[in-house]
Amino acid sequence: MIGQLPKSLTVGGREYAIRSDFRVALNIIQAMNDPELSDREKCYVCMKCLYTDYDSIPRRDLAEAAEKAYWFIGGGNLPKSERDIRTFDWEQDEQLLFPAVNKAAGFETRSCEYLHWWSFLGYFGEIGEGLFSEVVHLRERMARHEKLSPNERRFIREHKSMIELKARLSGEEQKREDEDAAFLHELTGR
């Protein structure tokens, strides 16, 4: 039905209630980006968090339940971008993202008791001008190797930690990075 926000998903011909608040979806996204979790664990976290009665879903319907869960978290039938450029990170950009969403929404989204994930995505999609938009725009231009103006280059230099998207490393990968950095430091004295 037009204009309805789903609070359940049909799996195997049966309706299963879901936790549709934006905070649940953001927690699922956080788990999906966790390099410490295997794909199987990520799927389990998604389903366990999203479905209120996950344990009642028959084993034969779990693949369909996962597919529907990913569809819901992905915003349903939202048009998808064809570009494959990563321009923001829900966690890293939290301090920039929420003020921008709040401005689009006209209220403090984090303090409301409930906000459907798709409504949150709608506000997110309506973010206009501001710091978050500028950061995303610069990341996109940099990824495409476009020529930047002197002001843009200066902004990037002055706000490098805000502009640079950090890679998420597993504990093992971080340990290797730290060991490599220590080794290079020994060699170069820097």
Contact map, one row per residue, 1 for C-alpha under 8 A:
1111000000000000000000000000000000000000000000000000000000000000000000000000000000000000000000000000000000000000000000000000000000000000000000000000000000000000000000000000000000000000000000
1111000000000000000000000000000000000000000000000000000000000000000000000000000000000000000000000000000000000000000000000000000000000000000000000000000000000000000000000000000000000000000000
1111100000000000000000000000000000000000000000000000000000000000000000000000000000000000000000000000000000000000000000000000000000000000000000000000000000000000000000000000000000000000000000
1111110000000000000000000000000000000000000000000000000000000000000000000000000000000000000000000000000000000000000000000000000000000000000000000000000000000000000000000000000000000000000000
0011111000000000000000000000000000000000000000000000000000000000000000000000000000000000000000000000000000000000000101000000000000000000000000000000000000000000000000000000000000000000000000
0001111110000000000100000000000000000000000000000000000000000000000000000000000000000000000000000000000000000000000000000000000000000000000000000000000000000000000000000000000000000000000000
0000111110000000111100000000000000000000000000000000000000000000000000000000000000000000000000000000000000000000000000000000000000000000000000000000000000000000000000000000000000000000000000
0000011111000011110000000000000000000000000000000000000000000000000000000000000000000000000000000000000000000000000000000000000000000000000000000000000000000000000000000000000000000000000000
0000011111100011110000000000000000000000000000000000000000000000000110000000000000000000000000000000000000000000000000000000000000000000000000000000000000000000000000000000000000000000000000
0000000111111111000000000000000000000000000000000000000000000000000100000000000000000000000000000000000000000000000000000000000000000000000000000000000000000000000000000000000000000000000000
0000000011111111000000000000000000000000000000000000000000001001100100000000000000000000000000000000000000000000000000000000000000000000000000000000000000000000000000000000000000000000000000
0000000001111100000000000000000000000000000000000000000000001001000000000000000000000000000000000000000000000000000000000000000000000000000000000000000000000000000000000000000000000000000000
0000000001111110000000000000000000000000000000000000000000000000000000000000000000000000000000000000000000000000000000000000000000000000000000000000000000000000000000000000000000000000000000
0000000001111111000000000000000000000000000000000000000000000000000000000000000000000000000000000000000000000000000000000000000000000000000000000000000000000000000000000000000000000000000000
0000000111101111100000000000000000000000000000000000000000000000000000000000000000000000000000000000000000000000000000000000000000000000000000000000000000000000000000000000000000000000000000
0000000111100111110000000000000000000000000000000011100000000000000000000000000000000000000000000000000000000000000000000000000000000000000000000000000000000000000000000000000000000000000000
0000001110000011111000000000000000000000000000000011100000000000000000000000000000000000000000000000000000000000000000000000000000000000000000000000000000000000000000000000000000000000000000
0000001110000001111100000000000000000000000000000111000000000000000000000000000000000000000000000000000000000000000000000000000000000000000000000000000000000000000000000000000000000000000000
0000001000000000111110010000000000000000000000001111000000000000000000000000000000000000000000000000000000000000000000000000000000000000000000000000000000000000000000000000000000000000000000
0000011000000000011111011000000000000000000000000100000000000000000000000000000000000000000000000000000000000000001110000000000000000000000000000000000000000000000000000000000000000000000000
0000000000000000001111111000000000000000000000000000000000000000000000000000000000000000000000000000000000000000011110000000000000000000000000000000000000000000000000000000000000000000000000
0000000000000000000111111100000000000000000000000000000000000000000000000000000000000000000000000000000000000000011111010000000000000000000000000000000000000000000000000000000000000000000000
0000000000000000000011111110000000000000000000000000000000000000000000000000000000000000000000000000000000000000000010000000000000000000000000000000000000000000000000000000000000000000000000
0000000000000000001111111111000000000000000000001100000000000000000000000000000000000000000000000000000000000000000000000000000000000000000000000000000000000000000000000000000000000000000000
0000000000000000000111111111100000000000000000000100000000000000000000001000000000000000000000000000000000000000000010000000000000000000000000000000000000000000000000000000000000000000000000
0000000000000000000001111111110000000000000000000000000000000000000000000000000000000000010000000000000000000000000000000000000000000000000000000000000000000000000000000000000000000000000000
0000000000000000000000111111111000000000000000000000000000000000000000000000000000000000000000000000000000000000000000000000000000000000000000000000000000000000000000000000000000000000000000
0000000000000000000000011111111100000000000011001000000000000000000000000000000000000000000000000000000000000000000000000000000000000000000000000000000000000000000000000000000000000000000000
0000000000000000000000001111111110000000000000000000000000000000000000000000000000000000000000000000000000000000000000000000000000000000000000000000000000000000000000000000000000000000000000
0000000000000000000000000111111111000000000000000000000000000000000000000000000000000000011000000000000000000000000000000000000000000000000000000000000000000000000000000000000000000000000000
0000000000000000000000000011111111001000010011000000000000000000000000000000000000000000000000000000000000000000000000000000000000000000000000000000000000000000000000000000000000000000000000
0000000000000000000000000001111111001000011001000000000000000000000000000000000000000000000000000000000000000000000000000000000000000000000000000000000000000000000000000000000000000000000000
0000000000000000000000000000111111100000000000000000000000000000000000000000000000000000000000000000000000000000000000000000000000000000000000000000000000000000000000010000000000000000000000
0000000000000000000000000000011111111000000000000000000000000000000000000000000000000000000000000000000000000000000000000000000000000000000000000000000000000000000000010100000000000000000000
0000000000000000000000000000000011111100000000000000000000000000000000000000000000000000000000000000000000000000000000000000000000000000000000000000000000000000000000011100000000000000000000
0000000000000000000000000000000001111100000000000000000000000000000000000000000000000000000000000000000000000000000000000000000000000000000000000000000000000000000000000110000000000000000000
0000000000000000000000000000001101111111110000000000000000000000000000000000000000000000000000000000000000000000000000000000000000000000000000000000000000000000000000000000000000000000000000
0000000000000000000000000000000000111111110000000000000000000000000000000000000000000000000000000000000000000000000000000000000000000000000000000000000000000000000000000000000000000000000000
0000000000000000000000000000000000001111111000000000000000000000000000000000000000000000000000000000000000000000000000000000000000000000000000000000000000000000000000000000000000000000000000
0000000000000000000000000000000000001111111100000000000000000000000000000000000000000000000000000000000000000000000000000000000000000000000000000000000000000000000000000000000000000000000000
0000000000000000000000000000000000001111111110000000000000000000000000000000000000000000000000000000000000000000000000000000000000000000000000000000000000000000000000000000000000000000000000
0000000000000000000000000000001100001111111111000000000000000000000000000000000000000000000000000000000000000000000000000000000000000000000000000000000000000000000000000000000000000000000000
0000000000000000000000000000000100000011111111100000000000000000010000000000000000000000000000000000000000000000000000000000000000000000000000000000000000000000000000000000000000000000000000
0000000000000000000000000000000000000001111111110000000000000000000000000000000000000000000000000000000000000000000000000000000000000000000000000000000000000000000000000000000000000000000000
0000000000000000000000000001001000000000111111111000000000000000000000000000000000000000000000000000000000000000000000000000000000000000000000000000000000000000000000000000000000000000000000
0000000000000000000000000001001100000000011111111100000000000000010010000000000000000000000000000000000000000000000000000000000000000000000000000000000000000000000000000000000000000000000000
0000000000000000000000000000000000000000001111111110010000000000110010000000000000000000000000000000000000000000000000000000000000000000000000000000000000000000000000000000000000000000000000
0000000000000000000000000000000000000000000111111111010000000000000000000000000000000000000000000000000000000000000000000000000000000000000000000000000000000000000000000000000000000000000000
0000000000000000001000010001000000000000000011111111000000000000000000000000000000000000000000000000000000000000000000000000000000000000000000000000000000000000000000000000000000000000000000
0000000000000000011100011000000000000000000001111111000000000000000010000000000000000000000000000000000000000000000000000000000000000000000000000000000000000000000000000000000000000000000000
0000000000000001111000000000000000000000000000111111110000000000000000000000000000000000000000000000000000000000000000000000000000000000000000000000000000000000000000000000000000000000000000
0000000000000001111000000000000000000000000000011111110000000000000000000000000000000000000000000000000000000000000000000000000000000000000000000000000000000000000000000000000000000000000000
0000000000000001100000000000000000000000000000000011111110000000000000000000000000000000000000000000000000000000000000000000000000000000000000000000000000000000000000000000000000000000000000
0000000000000000000000000000000000000000000000110011111110000000000000000000000000000000000000000000000000000000000000000000000000000000000000000000000000000000000000000000000000000000000000
0000000000000000000000000000000000000000000000000000111111000000000000000000000000000000000000000000000000000000000000000000000000000000000000000000000000000000000000000000000000000000000000
0000000000000000000000000000000000000000000000000000111111000000000000000000000000000000000000000000000000000000000000000000000000000000000000000000000000000000000000000000000000000000000000
0000000000000000000000000000000000000000000000000000111111101100100000000000000000000000000000000000000000000000000000000000000000000000000000000000000000000000000000000000000000000000000000
0000000000000000000000000000000000000000000000000000001111111100000000000000000000000000000000000000000000000000000000000000000000000000000000000000000000000000000000000000000000000000000000
0000000000000000000000000000000000000000000000000000000011111100000000000000000000000000000000000000000000000000000000000000000000000000000000000000000000000000000000000000000000000000000000
0000000000000000000000000000000000000000000000000000000001111110000000000000000000000000000000000000000000000000000000000000000000000000000000000000000000000000000000000000000000000000000000
0000000000110000000000000000000000000000000000000000000011111111100000000000000000000000000000000000000000000000000000000000000000000000000000000000000000000000000000000000000000000000000000
0000000000000000000000000000000000000000000000000000000011111111110000000000000000000000000000000000000000000000000000000000000000000000000000000000000000000000000000000000000000000000000000
0000000000000000000000000000000000000000000000000000000000011111111000000000000000000000000000000000000000000000000000000000000000000000000000000000000000000000000000000000000000000000000000
0000000000110000000000000000000000000000000000000000000000001111111100000000000000000000000000000000000000000000000000000000000000000000000000000000000000000000000000000000000000000000000000
0000000000100000000000000000000000000000000000100000000010001111111110000000000000000000000000000000000000000000000000000000000000000000000000000000000000000000000000000000000000000000000000
0000000000000000000000000000000000000000001001100000000000000111111111000000000000000000000000000000000000000000000000000000000000000000000000000000000000000000000000000000000000000000000000
0000000000000000000000000000000000000000000000000000000000000011111111100000000000000000000000000000000000000000000000000000000000000000000000000000000000000000000000000000000000000000000000
0000000011100000000000000000000000000000000000000000000000000001111111110000000000000000000000000000000000000000000000000000000000000000000000000000000000000000000000000000000000000000000000
0000000010000000000000000000000000000000000001100100000000000000111111111000000000000000000000000000000000000000000000000000000000000000000000000000000000000000000000000000000000000000000000
0000000000000000000000000000000000000000000000000000000000000000011111111100000000000000000000000000000000000000000000000000000000000000000000000000000000000000000000000000000000000000000000
0000000000000000000000000000000000000000000000000000000000000000001111111111100000000000000000000000000000000000000000000000000000000000000000000000000000000000000000000000000000000000000000
0000000000000000000000000000000000000000000000000000000000000000000111111111000000000000000000000000000000000000000000000000000000000000000000000000000000000000000000000000000000000000000000
0000000000000000000000001000000000000000000000000000000000000000000011111111000000000000000000000000000000000000000010000000000000000000000000000000000000000000000000000000000000000000000000
0000000000000000000000000000000000000000000000000000000000000000000001111111010000000000000000000000000000000000000000000000000000000000000000000000000000000000000000000000000000000000000000
0000000000000000000000000000000000000000000000000000000000000000000000111111110000000000000000000000000000000000000011001000000000000000000000000000000000000000000000000000000000000000000000
0000000000000000000000000000000000000000000000000000000000000000000000111111110000000000000000000000000000000000000000000000000000000000000000000000000000000000000000000000000000000000000000
0000000000000000000000000000000000000000000000000000000000000000000000100011111000000000000000000000000000000000000000000000000000000000000000000000000000000000000000000000000000000000000000
0000000000000000000000000000000000000000000000000000000000000000000000000111111100000000000000000000000000000000000000000000000000000000000000000000000000000000000000000000000000000000000000
0000000000000000000000000000000000000000000000000000000000000000000000000000111110000000000000000000000000000000000000000000000000000000000000000000000000000000000000000000000000000000000000
0000000000000000000000000000000000000000000000000000000000000000000000000000011111000000000000000000000000000000000000000000000000000000000000000000000000000000000000000000000000000000000000
0000000000000000000000000000000000000000000000000000000000000000000000000000001111110000000000000000000000000000000000000000000000000000000000000000000000000000000000000000000000000000000000
0000000000000000000000000000000000000000000000000000000000000000000000000000000111110000000000000000000000000000000000000000000000000000000000000000000000000000000000000000000000000000000000
0000000000000000000000000000000000000000000000000000000000000000000000000000000011111000000000000000000000000000000000000000000000000000000000000000000000000000000000000000000000000000000000
0000000000000000000000000000000000000000000000000000000000000000000000000000000011111100000000000000000000000000000000000000000000000000000000000000000000000000000000000000000000000000000000
0000000000000000000000000000000000000000000000000000000000000000000000000000000000111110000000000000000000000000000000000000000000000000000100100000000000000000000000000000000000000000000000
0000000000000000000000000000000000000000000000000000000000000000000000000000000000011111100000000000000000000000000000000000000000000000000100000000000000000000000000000000000000000000000000
0000000000000000000000000000000000000000000000000000000000000000000000000000000000001111100000000000000000000000000000000000000000000001101100000000000000000000000010000000000000000000000000
0000000000000000000000000000000000000000000000000000000000000000000000000000000000000111110110000000000000000000000000000000000000000001000000000000000000000000000010000000000000000000000000
0000000000000000000000000000000000000000000000000000000000000000000000000000000000000111111111000000000000000000000000000000000000000000000000000000000000000000000010000000000000000000000000
0000000000000000000000000100010000000000000000000000000000000000000000000000000000000001111111001000000000000000000000000000000000000000000000000000000000000000000000000000000000000000000000
0000000000000000000000000000010000000000000000000000000000000000000000000000000000000000111111000000000000000000000000000000000000000000000000000000000000000000000000000000000000000000000000
0000000000000000000000000000000000000000000000000000000000000000000000000000000000000001111111100000000000000000000000000000000000000000000000000000000000000000000011000000000000000000000000
0000000000000000000000000000000000000000000000000000000000000000000000000000000000000001111111111000000000000000000000000000000000010000000000000000000000000000010000000000000000000000000000
0000000000000000000000000000000000000000000000000000000000000000000000000000000000000000111111111100000000000000000000000000000000000000000000000000000000000000000000000000000000000000000000
0000000000000000000000000000000000000000000000000000000000000000000000000000000000000000000111111110000000000000000000000000000000000000000000000000000000000000000000000000000000000000000000
0000000000000000000000000000000000000000000000000000000000000000000000000000000000000000000011111111000000000000000000000000000000110000000000000000000000000000000000000000000000000000000000
0000000000000000000000000000000000000000000000000000000000000000000000000000000000000000010011111111100000000000000000000000000000010000000000000000000000000000000000000000000000000000000000
0000000000000000000000000000000000000000000000000000000000000000000000000000000000000000000001111111110000001100000000000000000000000000000000000000000000000000000000000000000000000000000000
0000000000000000000000000000000000000000000000000000000000000000000000000000000000000000000000111111111000000000000000000000000000000000000000000000000000000000000000000000000000000000000000
0000000000000000000000000000000000000000000000000000000000000000000000000000000000000000000000011111111100000000000000000001001101110000000000000000000000000000000000000000000000000000000000
0000000000000000000000000000000000000000000000000000000000000000000000000000000000000000000000001111111110001000000000010011011000000000000000000000000000000000000000000000000000000000000000
0000000000000000000000000000000000000000000000000000000000000000000000000000000000000000000000000111111111111000000000000010000000000000000000000000000000000000000000000000000000000000000000
0000000000000000000000000000000000000000000000000000000000000000000000000000000000000000000000000011111111100000000000000000001000000000000000000000000000000000000000000000000000000000000000
0000000000000000000000000000000000000000000000000000000000000000000000000000000000000000000000000001111111000000000000000011011100000000000000000000000000000000000000000000000000000000000000
0000000000000000000000000000000000000000000000000000000000000000000000000000000000000000000000000000111111111000000000000010000000000000000000000000000000000000000000000000000000000000000000
0000000000000000000000000000000000000000000000000000000000000000000000000000000000000000000000000000011111110000000000000000000000000000000000000000000000000000000000000000000000000000000000
0000000000000000000000000000000000000000000000000000000000000000000000000000000000000000000000000000011011111000000000000000000000000000000000000000000000000000000000000000000000000000000000
0000000000000000000000000000000000000000000000000000000000000000000000000000000000000000000000000000010011111111000000000000000000000000000000000000000000000000000000000000000000000000000000
0000000000000000000000000000000000000000000000000000000000000000000000000000000000000000000000000100110010111111001000000000000000000000000000000000000000000000000000000000000000000000000000
0000000000000000000000000000000000000000000000000000000000000000000000000000000000000000000000000100000000011111000000000000000000000000000000000000000000000000000000000000000000000000000000
0000000000000000000000000000000000000000000000000000000000000000000000000000000000000000000000000000000000011111100000000000000000000000000000000000000000000000000000000000000000000000000000
0000000000000000000000000000000000000000000000000000000000000000000000000000000000000000000000000000000000011111111000000000000000000000000000000000000000000000000000000000000000000000000000
0000000000000000000000000000000000000000000000000000000000000000000000000000000000000000000000000000000000000011111000000000000000000000000000000000000000000000000000000000000000000000000000
0000000000000000000011000000000000000000000000000000000000000000000000000000000000000000000000000000000000000001111100000000000000000000000000000000000000000000000000000000000000000000000000
0000000000000000000111000000000000000000000000000000000000000000000000000000000000000000000000000000000000001001111110110000000000000000000000000000000000000000000000000000000000000000000000
0000100000000000000111000000000000000000000000000000000000000000000000000000000000000000000000000000000000000000011111110000000000000000000000000000000000000000000000000000000000000000000000
0000000000000000000111101000000000000000000000000000000000000000000000001010000000000000000000000000000000000000001111111000000000000000000000000000000000000000000000000000000000000000000000
0000100000000000000001000000000000000000000000000000000000000000000000000010000000000000000000000000000000000000000111111100000000000000000000000000000000000000000000000000000000000000000000
0000000000000000000000000000000000000000000000000000000000000000000000000000000000000000000000000000000000000000001111111110000000000000000000000000000000000000000000000000000000000000000000
0000000000000000000001000000000000000000000000000000000000000000000000000000000000000000000000000000100000000000001111111111000000000000000000000000000000000000000000000000000000000000000000
0000000000000000000000000000000000000000000000000000000000000000000000000010000000000000000000000000000000000000000011111111100000000000000000000000000000000000000000000000000000000000000000
0000000000000000000000000000000000000000000000000000000000000000000000000000000000000000000000000000000000000000000001111111110000000000000000000000000000000000000000000000000000000000000000
0000000000000000000000000000000000000000000000000000000000000000000000000000000000000000000000000000110110000000000000111111111000000000000000000000000000000000000000000000000000000000000000
0000000000000000000000000000000000000000000000000000000000000000000000000000000000000000000000000001100100000000000000011111111000000000000000000000000000000000000000000000000000000000000000
0000000000000000000000000000000000000000000000000000000000000000000000000000000000000000000000000000000000000000000000001111111000000000000000000000000000000000000000000000000000000000000000
0000000000000000000000000000000000000000000000000000000000000000000000000000000000000000000000000000100100000000000000000111111100000000000000000000000000000000000000000000000000000000000000
0000000000000000000000000000000000000000000000000000000000000000000000000000000000000000000000000001101100000000000000000011111110001000000000000000000000000000000000000000000000000000000000
0000000000000000000000000000000000000000000000000000000000000000000000000000000000000000000000000001000100000000000000000000011111001000000000000000000000000000000000000000000000000000000000
0000000000000000000000000000000000000000000000000000000000000000000000000000000000000000000000000000000000000000000000000000001111111100000000000000000000000000000000000000000000000000000000
0000000000000000000000000000000000000000000000000000000000000000000000000000000000000000000000000001000000000000000000000000000111111100000000000000000000000000000000000000000000000000000000
0000000000000000000000000000000000000000000000000000000000000000000000000000000000000000000000010001000000000000000000000000000011111110000000000000000000000000000000000000000000000000000000
0000000000000000000000000000000000000000000000000000000000000000000000000000000000000000000010011001000000000000000000000000000011111111000000000000000000000000000000000000000000000000000000
0000000000000000000000000000000000000000000000000000000000000000000000000000000000000000000000000000000000000000000000000000001111111111100000000000000000000000000000000000000000000000000000
0000000000000000000000000000000000000000000000000000000000000000000000000000000000000000000000000000000000000000000000000000000011111111110000000000000000000000000000000000000000000000000000
0000000000000000000000000000000000000000000000000000000000000000000000000000000000000000000000000000000000000000000000000000000000111111111000000000000000000000011000000000000000000000000000
0000000000000000000000000000000000000000000000000000000000000000000000000000000000000011000000000000000000000000000000000000000000011111111100000000000000000000000000000000000000000000000000
0000000000000000000000000000000000000000000000000000000000000000000000000000000000000010000000000000000000000000000000000000000000001111111110000000000000000000000000000000000000000000000000
0000000000000000000000000000000000000000000000000000000000000000000000000000000000000000000000000000000000000000000000000000000000000111111111000000000100000000001000000000000000000000000000
0000000000000000000000000000000000000000000000000000000000000000000000000000000000000010000000000000000000000000000000000000000000000011111111100000000000000000001100000000000000000000000000
0000000000000000000000000000000000000000000000000000000000000000000000000000000000001110000000000000000000000000000000000000000000000001111111110000000000000000000000000000000000000000000000
0000000000000000000000000000000000000000000000000000000000000000000000000000000000000000000000000000000000000000000000000000000000000000111111111111000000000000000000000000000000000000000000
0000000000000000000000000000000000000000000000000000000000000000000000000000000000000000000000000000000000000000000000000000000000000000011111111101000000000000000000000000000000000000000000
0000000000000000000000000000000000000000000000000000000000000000000000000000000000001000000000000000000000000000000000000000000000000000001111111100000000000000000000000000000000000000000000
0000000000000000000000000000000000000000000000000000000000000000000000000000000000000000000000000000000000000000000000000000000000000000000111111100000000000000000000000000000000000000000000
0000000000000000000000000000000000000000000000000000000000000000000000000000000000000000000000000000000000000000000000000000000000000000000011111110000000000000000000000000000000000000000000
0000000000000000000000000000000000000000000000000000000000000000000000000000000000000000000000000000000000000000000000000000000000000000000011111111000000000000000000000000000000000000000000
0000000000000000000000000000000000000000000000000000000000000000000000000000000000000000000000000000000000000000000000000000000000000000000010001111100000000000000000000000000000000000000000
0000000000000000000000000000000000000000000000000000000000000000000000000000000000000000000000000000000000000000000000000000000000000000000011000111110110000000000000000000000000000000000000
0000000000000000000000000000000000000000000000000000000000000000000000000000000000000000000000000000000000000000000000000000000000000000000000000011111110000000000000000000000000000000000000
0000000000000000000000000000000000000000000000000000000000000000000000000000000000000000000000000000000000000000000000000000000000000000000000000001111111000000000000000000000000000000000000
0000000000000000000000000000000000000000000000000000000000000000000000000000000000000000000000000000000000000000000000000000000000000000000000000000111111100000000000000000000000000000000000
0000000000000000000000000000000000000000000000000000000000000000000000000000000000000000000000000000000000000000000000000000000000000000010000000001111111110000000000000000000000000000000000
0000000000000000000000000000000000000000000000000000000000000000000000000000000000000000000000000000000000000000000000000000000000000000000000000001111111111000000000000000000000000000000000
0000000000000000000000000000000000000000000000000000000000000000000000000000000000000000000000000000000000000000000000000000000000000000000000000000011111111100000000000000000000000000000000
0000000000000000000000000000000000000000000000000000000000000000000000000000000000000000000000000000000000000000000000000000000000000000000000000000001111111110000000000000000000000000000000
0000000000000000000000000000000000000000000000000000000000000000000000000000000000000000000000000000000000000000000000000000000000000000000000000000000111111111001000000000000000000000000000
0000000000000000000000000000000000000000000000000000000000000000000000000000000000000000000000000000000000000000000000000000000000000000000000000000000011111111000000000000000000000000000000
0000000000000000000000000000000000000000000000000000000000000000000000000000000000000000000000000000000000000000000000000000000000000000000000000000000001111111000000000000000000000000000000
0000000000000000000000000000000000000000000000000000000000000000000000000000000000000000000000000000000000000000000000000000000000000000000000000000000000111111111000000000000000000000000000
0000000000000000000000000000000000000000000000000000000000000000000000000000000000000000000000000000000000000000000000000000000000000000000000000000000000011111111100000000000000000000000000
0000000000000000000000000000000000000000000000000000000000000000000000000000000000000000000000000000000000000000000000000000000000000000000000000000000000000011111100000000000000000000000000
0000000000000000000000000000000000000000000000000000000000000000000000000000000000000000000010000000000000000000000000000000000000000010000000000000000000000011111110000000000000000000000000
0000000000000000000000000000000000000000000000000000000000000000000000000000000000000000000000000000000000000000000000000000000000000010011000000000000000010011111110000000000000000000000000
0000000000000000000000000000000000000000000000000000000000000000000000000000000000000000000000000000000000000000000000000000000000000000001000000000000000000001111111000000000000000000000000
0000000000000000000000000000000000000000000000000000000000000000000000000000000000000011100100000000000000000000000000000000000000000000000000000000000000000000011111100000000000000000000000
0000000000000000000000000000000000000000000000000000000000000000000000000000000000000000000100000000000000000000000000000000000000000000000000000000000000000000000111110000000000000000000000
0000000000000000000000000000000000000000000000000000000000000000000000000000000000000000000000000000000000000000000000000000000000000000000000000000000000000000000011111000000000000000000000
0000000000000000000000000000000011100000000000000000000000000000000000000000000000000000000000000000000000000000000000000000000000000000000000000000000000000000000001111100000000000000000000
0000000000000000000000000000000000100000000000000000000000000000000000000000000000000000000000000000000000000000000000000000000000000000000000000000000000000000000000111111110000000000000000
0000000000000000000000000000000001110000000000000000000000000000000000000000000000000000000000000000000000000000000000000000000000000000000000000000000000000000000000011111110000000000000000
0000000000000000000000000000000000010000000000000000000000000000000000000000000000000000000000000000000000000000000000000000000000000000000000000000000000000000000000001111111000000000000000
0000000000000000000000000000000000000000000000000000000000000000000000000000000000000000000000000000000000000000000000000000000000000000000000000000000000000000000000001111111100000000000000
0000000000000000000000000000000000000000000000000000000000000000000000000000000000000000000000000000000000000000000000000000000000000000000000000000000000000000000000001111111110000000000000
0000000000000000000000000000000000000000000000000000000000000000000000000000000000000000000000000000000000000000000000000000000000000000000000000000000000000000000000001111111111000000000000
0000000000000000000000000000000000000000000000000000000000000000000000000000000000000000000000000000000000000000000000000000000000000000000000000000000000000000000000000011111111100000000000
0000000000000000000000000000000000000000000000000000000000000000000000000000000000000000000000000000000000000000000000000000000000000000000000000000000000000000000000000001111111110000000000
0000000000000000000000000000000000000000000000000000000000000000000000000000000000000000000000000000000000000000000000000000000000000000000000000000000000000000000000000000111111111000000000
0000000000000000000000000000000000000000000000000000000000000000000000000000000000000000000000000000000000000000000000000000000000000000000000000000000000000000000000000000011111111100000000
0000000000000000000000000000000000000000000000000000000000000000000000000000000000000000000000000000000000000000000000000000000000000000000000000000000000000000000000000000001111111110000000
0000000000000000000000000000000000000000000000000000000000000000000000000000000000000000000000000000000000000000000000000000000000000000000000000000000000000000000000000000000111111111000000
0000000000000000000000000000000000000000000000000000000000000000000000000000000000000000000000000000000000000000000000000000000000000000000000000000000000000000000000000000000011111111100000
0000000000000000000000000000000000000000000000000000000000000000000000000000000000000000000000000000000000000000000000000000000000000000000000000000000000000000000000000000000001111111110000
0000000000000000000000000000000000000000000000000000000000000000000000000000000000000000000000000000000000000000000000000000000000000000000000000000000000000000000000000000000000111111111000
0000000000000000000000000000000000000000000000000000000000000000000000000000000000000000000000000000000000000000000000000000000000000000000000000000000000000000000000000000000000011111111111
0000000000000000000000000000000000000000000000000000000000000000000000000000000000000000000000000000000000000000000000000000000000000000000000000000000000000000000000000000000000001111111111
0000000000000000000000000000000000000000000000000000000000000000000000000000000000000000000000000000000000000000000000000000000000000000000000000000000000000000000000000000000000000111111111
0000000000000000000000000000000000000000000000000000000000000000000000000000000000000000000000000000000000000000000000000000000000000000000000000000000000000000000000000000000000000011111110
0000000000000000000000000000000000000000000000000000000000000000000000000000000000000000000000000000000000000000000000000000000000000000000000000000000000000000000000000000000000000001111111
0000000000000000000000000000000000000000000000000000000000000000000000000000000000000000000000000000000000000000000000000000000000000000000000000000000000000000000000000000000000000001111111
0000000000000000000000000000000000000000000000000000000000000000000000000000000000000000000000000000000000000000000000000000000000000000000000000000000000000000000000000000000000000001110111
